[in-house]
Amino acid sequence: MNKAQIFDFFLFFTALGLALGFGTIPIDKHTYAAALLLYWLFSSLYYHQVVSNRKKNFTIEYGISFTSSMGMFAGPLGVFLFETVFRFTVYLYKKWTRTADPEEFLDIFYNIGAFSIISTVAYYLYRLLGPLFDSIPFGFWVLMLLINIIISLLSSLMLSIVLRLYREVSTLGEMLQFILRSRSPIDFGKVALTNGFLLVFLEEGRWELVIIMFLFNYMVSLSFYSKAQSIHDKAERDQFKKMALNDFLTGLANRASMDAKMAELDGSDEYIGIIVTDIDQFKQVNDSFNHAVGDRVLQHFSSLLKTRIPGDACTFRSGGEEFTLILRKRSYAACSELIQALRTEVENSPVPVEYNGEAASISYTVSFGLYYFKATTPFSMEKAYIAADQLLLEAKRAGRNRVSALNALEKEEQRD
């Protein structure tokens, strides 16, 4: 048993001791049974709206809690019984749906203990401070807000201790930061209002209003949850779309994205410089070192492309060590100058790598094929790409680390 689990049991038995020490439930058994049934039913219903934050060793769940109003109404023993019934219901539901973590059963003891303790604190604060706030305008609601701030911070303190025991946080400063950032003023107000109204209705025996309050909160929470889920689903779809059009290793657009852009530019009448480039003798890098070092070289060249190629240009990883650039709305001279500068920078920029556990530095070069033309209907982007690829081959044959370029417009003028 690790320290975090010992802490869980410490909270549980502390809560049990407080409950048994209190001895009785300060309301009649029929009223308590009705309250227990409603709180169990709606808390269980609310559970699917809980937001989970997965850590390395455990999961933190965030959702609105009604436990403080139950604690202020039914006392330490009453809230302990409610938490026990509710937490075992959640555990059985997770086992049935096969979503339970390996340590789920032990987590029950933390949840029962922590929530029972903070609700016991809420009960005593309510009984102790209630008379002092009676004479203050809106005193009851000020007290509800104060109590919920205190117990929310206490809950965050308990969670921060668990984080420290699991080494998710390493310093007291990180614990304090977690406590202060885990709740927002809106959260305090929402929980205070919800539990305040529930407590008022319970004390007045207005069971229909208790049910309406639960239903109202459920519908509002469900609406926000649905919207949040919709936003999350859209974000996931956007992410998958991005992954489908981007190269995972370099972060550049991939061949599929390049084909789509070329189809878009076909017949656009734009002046375009299309460049095909690859890393010279890249296979030798992989053979002499390893593929991890080769990947680092690819990432290094990609980083230079992202930094040096202007934002209105298009950069793609079109093959293993091959990259394609589409420069738009530039003169042939500007395209040529940009590529020559990039070639020189690559030559003079060794790549820091780690090989056999030691730091090393690798120099490499790249060759370019530049084809400058006007994207008219008869001459497609695909044909221009093939021409640039042929120019790259000429640069390789001429000795590598050079640019082979052709201005198709100048060639047409000479022919005319």
C-alpha positions as CSV (number, residue, x, y, z in Angstrom):
1,M,0.0,0.0,0.0
2,N,1.5,3.4,-1.0
3,K,1.3,6.7,0.8
4,A,-1.5,8.0,-1.3
5,Q,-3.7,5.0,-0.5
6,I,-2.9,5.3,3.2
7,F,-4.0,9.0,3.0
8,D,-7.3,7.8,1.3
9,F,-8.0,5.4,4.2
10,F,-7.0,8.1,6.7
11,L,-9.7,10.4,5.2
12,F,-12.3,7.6,5.2
13,F,-11.8,6.6,8.8
14,T,-11.7,10.2,9.9
15,A,-15.0,10.8,8.2
16,L,-16.4,7.6,9.7
17,G,-15.2,8.7,13.2
18,L,-16.9,12.1,12.8
19,A,-20.1,10.4,11.6
20,L,-20.2,7.9,14.5
21,G,-19.1,10.5,17.0
22,F,-22.0,12.7,16.0
23,G,-24.2,9.7,16.6
24,T,-27.6,10.8,15.2
25,I,-29.2,12.3,12.1
26,P,-30.8,15.7,13.2
27,I,-34.0,15.1,11.2
28,D,-36.6,12.4,11.3
29,K,-36.0,9.2,9.5
30,H,-38.7,9.6,6.9
31,T,-37.5,13.1,5.9
32,Y,-33.9,11.8,5.7
33,A,-35.0,8.8,3.6
34,A,-36.7,11.1,1.1
35,A,-33.7,13.4,0.9
36,L,-31.3,10.5,0.6
37,L,-33.4,9.0,-2.3
38,L,-33.5,12.3,-4.2
39,Y,-29.9,13.2,-3.7
40,W,-28.8,9.7,-4.7
41,L,-31.0,9.7,-7.8
42,F,-30.0,13.1,-9.1
43,S,-26.4,12.8,-8.2
44,S,-26.2,9.5,-10.1
45,L,-28.1,11.1,-13.0
46,Y,-25.6,14.0,-13.1
47,Y,-22.6,11.7,-13.1
48,H,-22.4,11.3,-16.9
49,Q,-21.8,15.1,-17.1
50,V,-18.7,14.9,-14.9
51,V,-15.5,16.2,-16.7
52,S,-12.4,13.9,-16.1
53,N,-8.8,15.0,-16.1
54,R,-6.5,12.0,-16.4
55,K,-3.2,12.1,-14.5
56,K,-0.5,9.5,-14.6
57,N,-1.7,7.5,-11.7
58,F,-5.3,8.6,-11.2
59,T,-8.2,10.6,-12.6
60,I,-9.6,13.9,-11.2
61,E,-13.3,14.4,-11.8
62,Y,-14.9,17.8,-11.9
63,G,-18.7,18.4,-11.6
64,I,-21.2,20.2,-9.5
65,S,-21.6,18.7,-6.0
66,F,-24.8,18.7,-3.9
67,T,-23.0,17.2,-0.9
68,S,-22.7,20.4,1.1
69,S,-26.4,21.0,1.3
70,M,-27.0,17.4,2.3
71,G,-24.3,17.8,5.0
72,M,-25.8,21.0,6.4
73,F,-29.3,19.4,6.4
74,A,-28.6,15.9,7.6
75,G,-25.4,16.2,9.6
76,P,-22.1,14.2,9.5
77,L,-23.8,10.8,9.8
78,G,-26.4,11.6,7.2
79,V,-23.9,12.8,4.6
80,F,-21.5,9.9,5.3
81,L,-24.3,7.4,4.5
82,F,-25.3,9.4,1.4
83,E,-21.7,9.5,0.1
84,T,-21.3,5.7,0.8
85,V,-24.4,4.8,-1.2
86,F,-23.6,7.3,-4.1
87,R,-19.9,6.4,-4.4
88,F,-20.6,2.6,-4.5
89,T,-23.3,3.3,-7.1
90,V,-20.7,5.1,-9.3
91,Y,-18.2,2.3,-8.8
92,L,-20.7,-0.4,-9.9
93,Y,-21.7,1.7,-12.9
94,K,-18.1,2.0,-13.9
95,K,-17.5,-1.7,-13.5
96,W,-20.7,-2.4,-15.6
97,T,-19.6,0.0,-18.4
98,R,-15.9,-1.2,-18.1
99,T,-14.6,2.3,-17.5
100,A,-13.2,1.7,-14.1
101,D,-9.6,2.5,-13.4
102,P,-7.4,-0.3,-11.8
103,E,-7.5,1.6,-8.5
104,E,-11.2,2.5,-8.8
105,F,-12.3,0.6,-5.7
106,L,-9.6,2.2,-3.5
107,D,-10.7,5.6,-4.9
108,I,-14.1,5.1,-3.3
109,F,-12.5,5.5,0.2
110,Y,-11.0,8.8,-0.8
111,N,-14.3,10.2,-2.3
112,I,-16.4,9.1,0.7
113,G,-13.8,10.4,3.2
114,A,-13.0,13.7,1.5
115,F,-16.6,14.7,0.6
116,S,-18.0,13.6,4.0
117,I,-15.3,15.6,5.8
118,I,-15.8,18.8,3.8
119,S,-19.6,18.5,4.3
120,T,-19.2,18.0,8.0
121,V,-17.1,21.2,8.0
122,A,-20.0,22.9,6.1
123,Y,-22.5,21.6,8.7
124,Y,-20.6,23.0,11.7
125,L,-19.9,26.3,10.0
126,Y,-23.6,26.7,9.1
127,R,-24.7,25.9,12.7
128,L,-22.0,28.1,14.2
129,L,-22.1,31.2,11.9
130,G,-25.8,31.1,11.0
131,P,-27.0,33.2,13.9
132,L,-24.3,35.8,13.2
133,F,-25.4,36.3,9.6
134,D,-29.2,36.4,10.3
135,S,-29.1,40.2,10.9
136,I,-27.0,40.9,7.7
137,P,-28.9,41.8,4.4
138,F,-28.7,38.7,2.3
139,G,-26.8,37.1,5.2
140,F,-27.9,33.6,4.4
141,W,-26.4,33.8,0.8
142,V,-23.3,35.5,2.0
143,L,-22.8,32.6,4.4
144,M,-23.5,30.0,1.7
145,L,-20.8,31.7,-0.5
146,L,-18.4,31.8,2.4
147,I,-19.0,28.2,3.4
148,N,-18.6,26.9,-0.2
149,I,-15.4,28.9,-0.7
150,I,-13.9,27.3,2.4
151,I,-15.0,23.8,1.6
152,S,-13.9,24.1,-2.0
153,L,-10.4,25.2,-1.0
154,L,-10.3,22.4,1.6
155,S,-11.3,19.9,-1.2
156,S,-8.5,21.3,-3.4
157,L,-6.1,21.0,-0.5
158,M,-6.9,17.3,-0.2
159,L,-6.4,16.8,-3.9
160,S,-3.1,18.7,-3.8
161,I,-1.9,16.3,-1.1
162,V,-2.8,13.3,-3.3
163,L,-1.0,15.0,-6.2
164,R,2.1,15.5,-4.0
165,L,2.0,11.9,-2.8
166,Y,1.7,10.6,-6.4
167,R,4.5,13.1,-7.3
168,E,2.3,14.8,-9.9
169,V,3.5,18.0,-8.2
170,S,6.9,18.3,-6.5
171,T,6.9,21.6,-4.5
172,L,4.7,23.4,-2.0
173,G,4.5,26.2,-4.5
174,E,3.0,23.9,-7.1
175,M,0.5,22.6,-4.5
176,L,-0.6,26.2,-3.7
177,Q,-0.9,27.1,-7.3
178,F,-3.2,24.0,-7.9
179,I,-5.4,25.0,-4.9
180,L,-5.8,28.6,-6.1
181,R,-6.4,27.7,-9.7
182,S,-8.7,24.7,-9.3
183,R,-11.8,26.8,-8.7
184,S,-13.1,30.0,-10.3
185,P,-15.3,32.7,-8.7
186,I,-18.1,31.5,-11.0
187,D,-17.8,28.0,-9.7
188,F,-18.0,29.3,-6.1
189,G,-21.2,31.3,-6.9
190,K,-22.8,28.4,-8.9
191,V,-22.3,25.9,-6.1
192,A,-23.3,28.3,-3.4
193,L,-26.6,29.2,-5.1
194,T,-27.5,25.6,-6.0
195,N,-26.8,24.2,-2.5
196,G,-28.3,27.3,-0.8
197,F,-31.6,26.9,-2.6
198,L,-31.6,23.1,-2.0
199,L,-31.0,23.7,1.7
200,V,-33.8,26.3,2.0
201,F,-36.3,24.0,0.2
202,L,-35.3,21.0,2.3
203,E,-35.7,22.9,5.6
204,E,-39.1,24.2,4.5
205,G,-40.2,20.7,3.3
206,R,-40.8,21.9,-0.2
207,W,-40.1,18.7,-1.9
208,E,-41.5,19.7,-5.2
209,L,-39.1,22.7,-5.3
210,V,-36.2,20.4,-4.4
211,I,-37.1,18.2,-7.4
212,I,-37.6,21.2,-9.7
213,M,-34.2,22.6,-8.5
214,F,-32.5,19.3,-9.4
215,L,-34.3,19.1,-12.8
216,F,-33.5,22.8,-13.6
217,N,-29.8,22.3,-12.8
218,Y,-29.8,19.0,-14.8
219,M,-31.2,20.6,-17.9
220,V,-28.9,23.7,-17.7
221,S,-25.9,21.4,-17.1
222,L,-26.9,19.1,-19.9
223,S,-27.2,22.0,-22.3
224,F,-23.7,23.3,-21.4
225,Y,-22.4,19.8,-21.5
226,S,-23.8,19.2,-25.0
227,K,-22.3,22.4,-26.3
228,A,-19.0,21.6,-24.7
229,Q,-19.1,18.1,-26.3
230,S,-19.9,19.6,-29.6
231,I,-17.0,22.0,-29.4
232,H,-14.8,19.1,-28.3
233,D,-15.9,17.0,-31.2
234,K,-15.3,19.8,-33.7
235,A,-11.8,20.3,-32.2
236,E,-11.2,16.6,-32.7
237,R,-12.4,16.6,-36.3
238,D,-10.2,19.6,-37.0
239,Q,-7.3,17.9,-35.4
240,F,-7.8,14.7,-37.5
241,K,-8.2,16.8,-40.6
242,K,-5.0,18.6,-39.8
243,M,-3.2,15.2,-39.2
244,A,-4.5,14.0,-42.6
245,L,-3.0,17.0,-44.4
246,N,0.2,17.4,-42.3
247,D,3.4,15.3,-42.0
248,F,3.7,14.0,-38.4
249,L,7.5,14.2,-38.2
250,T,8.2,17.7,-39.6
251,G,4.9,19.4,-39.1
252,L,4.8,20.5,-42.7
253,A,1.9,20.0,-45.1
254,N,2.1,16.5,-46.7
255,R,1.8,15.2,-50.3
256,A,-2.0,15.1,-50.2
257,S,-2.1,18.8,-49.2
258,M,0.4,19.6,-52.0
259,D,-1.8,17.8,-54.6
260,A,-4.8,19.8,-53.4
261,K,-2.9,23.1,-53.6
262,M,-1.6,22.3,-57.1
263,A,-5.1,21.5,-58.3
264,E,-6.2,24.9,-56.8
265,L,-3.5,26.8,-58.7
266,D,-4.0,25.1,-62.0
267,G,-5.1,27.7,-64.6
268,S,-4.8,30.6,-62.1
269,D,-2.6,32.7,-64.4
270,E,-0.2,33.3,-61.5
271,Y,3.5,33.6,-61.8
272,I,4.9,30.7,-59.8
273,G,8.3,29.3,-58.8
274,I,8.0,25.7,-58.0
275,I,11.0,24.2,-56.3
276,V,11.7,20.5,-55.6
277,T,14.5,20.0,-53.1
278,D,16.0,17.1,-51.1
279,I,18.8,16.4,-48.7
280,D,22.0,15.2,-50.4
281,Q,23.1,11.7,-49.6
282,F,20.5,11.3,-46.9
283,K,20.7,7.5,-47.0
284,Q,24.3,7.8,-45.9
285,V,23.2,9.8,-42.8
286,N,20.8,6.9,-41.8
287,D,23.4,4.2,-42.6
288,S,26.3,6.0,-40.8
289,F,24.3,7.0,-37.7
290,N,20.7,5.8,-37.2
291,H,17.1,6.8,-38.2
292,A,16.7,8.9,-35.1
293,V,19.6,11.1,-36.3
294,G,18.1,11.1,-39.8
295,D,14.8,12.3,-38.4
296,R,16.6,15.1,-36.6
297,V,18.2,16.2,-39.8
298,L,14.8,16.2,-41.5
299,Q,13.3,18.3,-38.7
300,H,16.2,20.7,-38.8
301,F,15.8,21.3,-42.5
302,S,12.0,21.6,-42.0
303,S,12.6,24.2,-39.3
304,L,14.7,26.3,-41.6
305,L,12.0,26.1,-44.3
306,K,9.4,27.3,-41.8
307,T,11.6,30.1,-40.7
308,R,13.0,31.3,-44.1
309,I,10.2,30.7,-46.5
310,P,7.7,33.6,-46.5
311,G,4.2,33.0,-45.1
312,D,2.4,33.4,-48.4
313,A,4.5,30.6,-49.9
314,C,3.6,26.9,-49.6
315,T,6.0,24.3,-48.2
316,F,5.4,20.5,-48.3
317,R,7.2,17.3,-47.4
318,S,6.5,15.5,-50.7
319,G,8.5,12.4,-50.1
320,G,11.0,10.8,-47.7
321,E,13.8,13.4,-47.8
322,E,12.1,15.4,-50.6
323,F,10.4,18.8,-50.1
324,T,8.4,21.0,-52.5
325,L,8.0,24.7,-52.3
326,I,5.6,26.9,-54.2
327,L,6.6,30.5,-54.3
328,R,3.8,32.8,-55.6
329,K,3.7,36.4,-56.9
330,R,7.5,36.7,-57.1
331,S,9.9,37.4,-59.9
332,Y,12.2,34.7,-61.2
333,A,15.2,36.6,-59.7
334,A,13.5,36.8,-56.3
335,C,12.8,33.1,-56.3
336,S,16.3,32.3,-57.3
337,E,17.8,34.6,-54.7
338,L,15.7,33.1,-51.9
339,I,16.7,29.5,-52.7
340,Q,20.4,30.4,-53.0
341,A,20.3,32.0,-49.6
342,L,18.5,28.9,-48.1
343,R,21.1,26.6,-49.7
344,T,24.0,28.6,-48.2
345,E,22.3,28.7,-44.8
346,V,21.8,24.9,-44.7
347,E,25.4,24.4,-45.7
348,N,26.6,26.5,-42.8
349,S,24.1,25.2,-40.2
350,P,25.3,22.0,-38.6
351,V,22.6,19.9,-36.8
352,P,23.1,19.2,-33.1
353,V,22.2,15.5,-32.4
354,E,22.7,12.8,-29.8
355,Y,24.5,9.6,-31.0
356,N,25.6,6.7,-28.7
357,G,24.8,8.8,-25.7
358,E,27.0,11.7,-26.7
359,A,26.4,15.1,-28.3
360,A,27.4,15.3,-31.9
361,S,27.1,17.7,-34.8
362,I,26.3,16.8,-38.4
363,S,26.7,19.0,-41.5
364,Y,24.6,18.3,-44.6
365,T,23.7,20.0,-47.8
366,V,20.6,20.2,-50.1
367,S,20.1,20.5,-53.8
368,F,17.3,22.4,-55.6
369,G,15.4,22.3,-58.8
370,L,13.6,25.6,-59.6
371,Y,11.1,25.9,-62.4
372,Y,9.6,29.4,-63.0
373,F,6.4,29.7,-65.1
374,K,2.9,31.1,-65.5
375,A,0.2,28.7,-64.4
376,T,-2.0,28.8,-67.5
377,T,-4.6,26.2,-68.4
378,P,-2.5,24.3,-71.0
379,F,0.5,24.0,-68.7
380,S,-0.5,22.3,-65.5
381,M,1.1,22.5,-62.0
382,E,1.8,18.7,-62.3
383,K,3.9,19.3,-65.5
384,A,5.8,22.1,-63.7
385,Y,6.4,19.8,-60.7
386,I,7.9,17.2,-63.1
387,A,10.1,19.8,-64.7
388,A,11.4,21.0,-61.3
389,D,12.0,17.5,-60.3
390,Q,14.1,17.0,-63.5
391,L,16.1,20.1,-62.6
392,L,16.8,18.7,-59.2
393,L,18.2,15.6,-60.8
394,E,20.5,17.8,-62.9
395,A,21.7,19.6,-59.8
396,K,22.5,16.2,-58.2
397,R,24.4,15.1,-61.3
398,A,26.3,18.3,-61.4
399,G,27.8,17.7,-57.9
400,R,25.0,18.4,-55.4
401,N,24.7,21.4,-53.0
402,R,23.5,23.6,-55.9
403,V,20.5,25.1,-57.6
404,S,19.5,24.1,-61.1
405,A,16.9,26.6,-62.4
406,L,14.9,27.4,-65.5
407,N,12.8,30.5,-66.3
408,A,10.2,29.1,-68.7
409,L,8.9,32.6,-69.4
410,E,12.3,33.7,-70.7
411,K,12.5,30.6,-72.8
412,E,9.1,31.4,-74.3
413,E,10.2,34.9,-75.1
414,Q,13.3,33.7,-76.9
415,R,11.2,31.3,-78.9
416,D,8.8,34.1,-79.9
